[in-house]
Amino acid sequence: MNKALSRRDFLKLSAASSALLATGLPALAQDTEELLVYWRNNPREIETMEQAFADFSAANPSFSVNFQQAAGGLEGDARLQALFAAGTPPEVFASVFHAGLVDYVYRDFVADLTPLIESDALDQSDYFDVALETFTFGGKQFGIPRGGIPSPLFYNKDLFDEAGLPYPPTDWEDESWTWDKMLEYAHALTKREGPRTTQYGIVIGSILSWNQWPMLWGSQIFPDAAFNYGLTREHNFRDPVVVNSLQSMVDLIWKEEVAPTPEVSGGFGFFGPFNNGLAAMYVHLGAYTVANNAEFNWGVAALPRGVPSAQQRSTTFTGPFLIGNGSNVEGAWELVKYLTGVDGQRTIMQGAVVGTSRQSLLEEWFGAMSPPTDELLAVQAGGYKHGLESPNVRLVGWGEIATLLSSEFDLMMLGERSAQEAVDALAPKLDTLLNEIYDNNIDKARQVFPDFPE
């Protein structure tokens, strides 16, 4: 009793005492350990996670879950940082806001799970290899996969049938499925009445961190070292292949006129005209559970190759459960094991944007959707085989980088700049920003990665 209380213990005790006084119960009746889970305000995810928490607490009565939500993006990250600054880190959180796991590792927000995994001999053979590699840095594993999806091409089967067109292939190895073939389809599926477009051939949804378009041509916006170590002074935006890929994407709107403008697309909400049956194809990060609410037959296919000789790659979004550094790590580990286990995954995958990372549950998850399960499984497997994790998960300072990219590329998306003009304006500013981030984090990089190149 003489041991000094930490700020975190004091806040927990105060909260528990207040709650008990409000119910008229004696404070000594409170004997559970409270685990703080911090999450984004996504209604579908919240509903299924609350059910999983209730099931966990019923099976583990010594634990209770304090489930707190915040807005996504930079606001959610700011509140997360405030929790750590106040000495009250959450037991469990994830890279569901703006920054990603590497950024959290560099800021010492996440606990190293390697000793816990080894102590429990945790079986991780059910996860895709890419999922585990995504959360491993310097030989240490910092997250357990909670779900994962590659970025596919969604399409409206009814509109394809009406136009008499074959469906796009699910095989990522199919060299005939090229950007030019997709463009041919997009023109055939676009309808106009006078000056008004009544049906679009394709919709450009999420920009996928700007990296998806170069990856169709076999390139990417940062060198491999950036994705390996989270830190780099270099970028590839000056590469003609990258510039051409961005221009090809923008041309769908302003030259080919087969895709809606950002203003028109935004007027339809999150999924643009696709979910309203007014677009035939849709490039998006892969929110299958949301697309499944569409009132038409839909499918998923491999993304097209920029050219037949280029192996197209998919942006993968593999979400980890993370444990806050300085929190109740042992209690958090019990919760994480449940949430990533078969029972927990079966519950939360129903509302998760990223579904499940457990390969044994994919068929069950896909079984509730309208496309054939074998079609979905083929696109999932090929997307992961040729996948690269989104830059927001793998780069330090992604919030600043993404803000700069958006500010310089907005005029390109509005058709007021060519891709080359946008890159010319962006490149020197990005050079400066990357050097600042590098200089501020190089010492930490050498601590995290013993093999960090000099």
C-alpha positions in Angstrom: 0.0 0.0 0.0 3.0 2.3 0.4 3.9 1.9 -3.2 3.4 5.1 -5.2 0.6 5.0 -7.7 1.4 5.7 -11.3 -0.7 8.3 -13.1 -2.3 5.5 -15.1 -3.2 3.5 -12.0 -4.5 6.6 -10.3 -6.8 7.5 -13.2 -8.1 3.9 -13.4 -8.7 3.8 -9.7 -10.5 7.1 -9.7 -12.7 6.0 -12.7 -13.5 2.7 -11.0 -14.3 4.4 -7.7 -16.6 7.0 -9.3 -18.5 4.3 -11.2 -19.0 2.2 -8.1 -20.1 5.1 -5.9 -22.7 6.0 -8.6 -24.1 2.5 -8.2 -23.9 2.4 -4.4 -21.5 -0.6 -4.4 -18.4 -0.7 -2.2 -15.1 0.0 -4.0 -13.7 -3.3 -2.9 -16.1 -5.1 -5.1 -14.1 -3.9 -8.2 -11.5 -6.6 -8.8 -11.3 -6.7 -12.6 -8.4 -5.4 -14.7 -9.6 -2.7 -17.2 -8.1 -2.9 -20.7 -8.4 0.3 -22.8 -9.0 -0.3 -26.5 -8.7 2.7 -28.7 -10.3 2.6 -32.2 -11.7 4.6 -35.0 -15.4 5.5 -35.1 -16.5 3.0 -37.7 -20.1 1.8 -36.9 -19.8 -1.6 -38.5 -16.4 -2.4 -36.9 -17.6 -1.1 -33.5 -20.7 -3.3 -33.4 -18.8 -6.6 -34.0 -15.9 -5.6 -31.8 -18.2 -4.9 -28.9 -19.7 -8.3 -29.3 -16.2 -9.8 -29.3 -15.3 -7.9 -26.2 -18.4 -9.1 -24.4 -17.5 -12.7 -25.3 -14.0 -12.2 -24.1 -15.0 -10.8 -20.8 -17.6 -13.6 -20.3 -14.8 -16.1 -20.8 -12.3 -14.0 -18.8 -14.2 -12.4 -15.9 -11.0 -10.9 -14.5 -10.8 -8.5 -17.4 -13.1 -5.7 -18.6 -12.8 -3.7 -21.8 -13.0 0.1 -21.9 -13.7 0.7 -25.6 -13.0 4.3 -26.7 -13.5 5.6 -30.3 -12.2 8.7 -32.1 -12.5 10.2 -35.5 -10.2 8.7 -38.1 -7.3 10.3 -39.8 -5.0 12.9 -38.2 -7.5 13.7 -35.4 -7.5 10.1 -34.3 -3.7 10.1 -34.3 -3.5 13.3 -32.3 -5.7 11.8 -29.6 -3.6 8.6 -29.6 -0.5 10.7 -29.1 -2.1 12.6 -26.3 -2.9 9.3 -24.5 0.8 8.3 -24.6 1.9 11.8 -23.6 -0.4 11.6 -20.5 1.1 8.3 -19.5 -2.1 6.4 -20.1 -1.4 4.4 -23.3 -4.1 2.1 -24.6 -3.7 -1.6 -24.0 -4.8 -2.4 -27.6 -5.0 -0.2 -30.7 -4.2 -0.4 -34.4 -3.1 1.5 -37.4 -6.6 2.6 -38.3 -6.1 6.3 -38.2 -3.5 8.0 -40.5 -0.1 6.9 -39.4 1.0 3.3 -39.7 2.9 0.7 -37.7 6.4 1.8 -38.6 5.6 5.3 -37.5 4.3 4.0 -34.2 7.5 1.8 -33.8 9.7 4.9 -34.3 7.7 6.8 -31.6 8.0 3.9 -29.1 4.2 3.5 -29.0 4.1 -0.3 -29.5 5.3 -3.2 -27.4 7.6 -5.9 -28.9 5.4 -9.0 -29.1 8.2 -11.4 -29.9 8.8 -12.6 -26.3 5.1 -13.2 -25.8 4.8 -15.1 -29.1 7.8 -17.3 -28.3 6.7 -17.9 -24.7 3.2 -19.1 -25.8 4.6 -20.9 -28.9 1.8 -19.0 -30.8 0.8 -20.8 -34.0 0.8 -18.2 -36.8 0.8 -20.6 -39.8 -2.8 -19.6 -40.6 -1.7 -16.1 -41.7 -0.4 -15.0 -45.1 3.3 -14.6 -45.0 3.0 -11.0 -46.2 0.9 -10.2 -43.2 3.5 -11.4 -40.8 6.4 -9.7 -42.7 4.5 -6.4 -42.6 4.6 -6.3 -38.8 8.2 -7.4 -38.4 11.0 -4.9 -38.1 14.6 -5.6 -37.1 13.7 -9.2 -36.3 11.0 -8.2 -33.9 7.2 -8.7 -34.4 5.1 -5.7 -33.3 1.6 -6.7 -34.4 -0.7 -9.7 -34.8 -2.8 -9.7 -38.0 -6.5 -8.8 -37.5 -7.5 -8.8 -41.1 -6.1 -8.1 -44.6 -7.2 -7.5 -48.1 -5.5 -6.7 -51.4 -6.8 -4.0 -53.7 -9.0 -5.6 -56.5 -11.0 -4.2 -59.3 -14.7 -4.3 -58.4 -17.2 -4.5 -61.3 -20.9 -4.6 -62.0 -21.7 -8.0 -63.5 -25.2 -6.8 -64.6 -23.7 -4.0 -66.7 -21.1 -6.3 -68.3 -23.9 -8.8 -69.2 -26.0 -6.0 -70.7 -23.1 -4.9 -72.8 -22.2 -8.5 -73.8 -18.7 -8.2 -72.4 -16.7 -11.0 -70.8 -15.9 -10.5 -67.1 -12.4 -9.3 -66.2 -10.1 -12.2 -65.2 -9.3 -13.1 -61.6 -5.9 -14.4 -62.5 -3.1 -11.9 -61.8 -0.8 -13.8 -64.2 -3.1 -13.1 -67.2 -1.0 -11.0 -69.6 -4.0 -10.2 -71.8 -5.7 -8.1 -69.0 -4.0 -4.8 -69.6 -4.7 -1.1 -69.1 -5.6 -0.8 -72.8 -8.1 -3.7 -72.5 -9.6 -2.1 -69.4 -9.9 1.2 -71.2 -11.6 -0.5 -74.2 -14.1 -2.0 -71.7 -14.6 1.4 -70.0 -15.5 3.1 -73.3 -17.9 0.3 -74.2 -19.6 0.6 -70.8 -19.9 4.4 -70.7 -23.2 5.9 -71.8 -24.2 9.4 -72.6 -27.4 11.3 -73.3 -26.3 14.4 -75.1 -23.7 16.2 -72.9 -24.7 14.2 -69.8 -23.0 11.0 -68.8 -25.6 8.5 -67.5 -23.3 5.6 -66.9 -19.5 5.5 -66.3 -17.2 2.8 -67.4 -15.0 3.1 -64.4 -14.7 5.1 -61.1 -11.4 6.0 -59.5 -12.1 5.5 -55.8 -9.5 5.6 -53.2 -6.1 6.9 -54.5 -4.5 4.1 -52.5 -1.7 6.3 -51.2 -0.8 7.2 -54.8 1.3 4.0 -55.1 -1.2 1.7 -56.8 -1.0 3.3 -60.3 2.8 3.0 -60.6 2.6 -0.6 -59.4 0.5 -1.5 -62.4 3.5 -0.6 -64.6 6.0 -2.4 -62.4 7.3 0.6 -60.4 6.5 2.3 -57.1 6.7 5.8 -55.6 9.5 4.9 -53.1 12.6 2.6 -53.3 12.5 -0.7 -51.6 14.6 0.6 -48.7 11.8 2.9 -47.7 9.4 0.0 -47.3 12.0 -2.1 -45.5 13.2 0.5 -43.0 10.5 3.1 -43.0 13.0 5.8 -43.8 14.5 7.2 -47.0 15.9 10.3 -48.5 14.8 9.2 -52.0 11.6 8.9 -54.0 10.7 7.8 -57.5 8.2 10.5 -58.6 10.6 11.8 -61.3 10.7 8.3 -62.9 8.9 8.6 -66.3 7.1 5.3 -65.6 5.6 6.8 -62.4 4.7 10.0 -64.2 3.1 8.1 -67.1 1.1 5.9 -64.7 -0.4 9.0 -62.9 -1.2 10.6 -66.3 -2.9 7.5 -67.5 -5.1 7.5 -64.3 -6.0 11.2 -64.7 -6.7 10.7 -68.4 -9.6 8.4 -67.5 -11.4 11.5 -66.3 -10.3 14.4 -68.5 -9.2 12.8 -71.8 -11.0 9.5 -72.2 -14.1 10.8 -70.2 -15.0 7.3 -69.0 -14.7 8.2 -65.3 -16.5 10.9 -63.3 -14.7 14.0 -62.0 -13.9 14.2 -58.3 -16.8 16.6 -57.8 -19.3 14.3 -59.5 -18.0 11.2 -57.8 -17.9 12.8 -54.4 -21.6 13.7 -54.7 -22.5 10.0 -54.5 -20.8 9.3 -51.2 -18.1 6.9 -50.2 -18.4 4.5 -53.1 -19.2 7.1 -55.7 -21.6 6.1 -58.5 -20.6 2.4 -58.3 -22.9 1.4 -55.5 -25.7 3.2 -57.2 -25.4 1.0 -60.3 -24.1 3.9 -62.4 -20.6 2.7 -62.9 -19.3 -0.6 -64.4 -15.8 -0.8 -62.8 -14.4 0.6 -59.6 -10.8 0.7 -58.3 -10.9 0.7 -54.5 -9.0 -0.5 -51.5 -11.4 -3.5 -51.1 -14.2 -2.8 -48.7 -16.0 -6.0 -49.6 -18.6 -5.8 -46.8 -19.7 -2.4 -47.9 -19.9 -3.3 -51.6 -22.0 -6.3 -50.6 -24.9 -3.9 -49.8 -25.2 -3.0 -53.5 -28.4 -4.0 -55.2 -26.8 -5.7 -58.2 -24.6 -8.6 -59.0 -21.0 -7.6 -58.5 -17.6 -9.3 -58.8 -13.9 -8.7 -58.2 -11.1 -9.1 -60.6 -7.3 -8.7 -60.8 -6.1 -5.2 -61.5 -4.9 -4.7 -65.1 -1.3 -4.6 -66.1 0.0 -1.3 -67.4 1.7 -3.2 -70.2 1.8 -7.0 -70.8 5.4 -7.4 -69.7 4.9 -5.7 -66.3 3.7 -7.8 -63.4 1.0 -5.7 -61.8 1.0 -5.5 -58.0 -1.7 -4.8 -55.5 -1.7 -2.5 -52.6 -2.4 -4.6 -49.6 -4.1 -3.3 -46.4 -3.2 -5.7 -43.6 -4.3 -4.4 -40.2 -2.5 -5.3 -37.0 -3.6 -5.4 -33.4 -1.0 -3.5 -31.4 -0.2 -3.4 -27.7 0.6 0.0 -26.2 4.1 0.3 -24.9 3.9 1.0 -21.1 0.4 -0.4 -20.8 -0.8 -3.6 -19.1 1.0 -5.8 -21.7 0.1 -9.1 -20.1 -3.6 -8.4 -20.0 -3.5 -6.9 -23.5 -1.9 -10.0 -24.8 -4.8 -12.2 -23.6 -7.2 -9.9 -25.4 -5.2 -9.8 -28.6 -4.9 -13.6 -28.6 -8.7 -13.9 -28.4 -9.4 -11.2 -31.0 -6.9 -12.8 -33.5 -8.0 -16.4 -32.7 -10.6 -18.3 -34.7 -13.5 -17.4 -32.4 -12.6 -13.7 -32.1 -11.9 -13.4 -35.8 -15.2 -15.1 -36.7 -17.0 -12.3 -34.8 -15.1 -9.2 -35.8 -14.6 -10.2 -39.5 -18.3 -9.6 -40.2 -17.9 -5.9 -39.7 -14.2 -5.4 -40.4 -13.2 -3.4 -43.5 -10.2 -5.7 -43.9 -12.1 -8.9 -43.2 -9.8 -11.6 -41.7 -6.1 -12.5 -42.1 -6.8 -16.2 -41.2 -6.8 -18.2 -44.4 -8.9 -20.9 -42.8 -11.8 -18.4 -42.4 -11.6 -16.7 -45.8 -14.1 -19.1 -47.4 -16.5 -18.6 -44.5 -16.2 -14.8 -44.8 -16.6 -14.8 -48.6 -19.5 -17.2 -48.4 -21.9 -14.5 -47.3 -21.1 -12.4 -50.3 -22.7 -12.3 -53.7 -19.8 -13.3 -56.0 -18.8 -17.0 -56.1 -16.4 -17.9 -53.3 -13.8 -19.3 -55.7 -13.6 -16.0 -57.6 -13.0 -14.1 -54.4 -10.5 -16.5 -53.1 -8.5 -16.4 -56.4 -8.3 -12.6 -56.3 -7.4 -12.5 -52.6 -4.6 -15.1 -53.1 -3.2 -13.4 -56.2 -3.4 -10.0 -54.7 -1.4 -11.1 -51.7 1.1 -13.0 -53.9 1.8 -9.8 -55.8 1.1 -7.4 -53.0 2.9 -4.6 -51.4 1.7 -3.0 -48.2 0.3 0.6 -48.3 3.0 3.2 -47.7 1.1 4.6 -44.7 1.9 1.4 -42.8 5.6 1.3 -43.8 6.8 4.9 -43.7 7.7 7.2 -40.9 6.1 10.6 -41.1 3.4 9.4 -43.5 0.9 12.1 -42.3 3.2 14.9 -43.5 4.1 13.0 -46.7 0.4 12.4 -47.5 -0.6 16.0 -46.8 2.1 17.2 -49.2 1.1 14.7 -51.9 -2.5 15.7 -51.8 -1.8 19.4 -51.8 0.4 19.1 -54.9 -1.8 16.5 -56.8 -5.2 18.1 -56.2 -4.8 20.3 -59.3 -3.8 17.3 -61.3 -7.0 15.5 -60.3 -9.0 18.5 -61.2 -7.5 18.5 -64.7 -5.7 21.8 -64.2 -2.2 20.3 -64.3 -0.6 17.5 -66.2 1.1 14.7 -64.2 4.5 16.0 -65.2 3.6 19.5 -64.0 2.4 18.2 -60.7 5.5 16.1 -60.2 7.8 19.0 -61.1 6.1 21.1 -58.4 6.1 18.2 -55.9 9.6 16.7 -56.2 11.8 19.4 -54.7 9.4 19.8 -51.8 9.3 16.1 -51.2 13.1 16.0 -51.3 13.2 18.5 -48.5 10.6 16.8 -46.4 12.1 13.3 -46.7 15.5 14.7 -45.7 14.0 16.3 -42.6 12.2 13.1 -41.6 15.4 11.1 -42.2 17.6 13.4 -40.1 15.1 13.4 -37.3 14.8 9.7 -37.2 18.1 8.2 -38.2 19.3 7.4 -34.7 16.1 5.6 -33.9 16.4 3.7 -37.3 19.8 2.4 -36.2 18.3 1.1 -32.9 15.4 -0.6 -34.6 17.3 -2.1 -37.5 20.7 -3.5 -36.8 21.3 -3.8 -40.5 20.3 -0.3 -41.4 22.5 0.9 -44.3 25.0 3.6 -43.5 
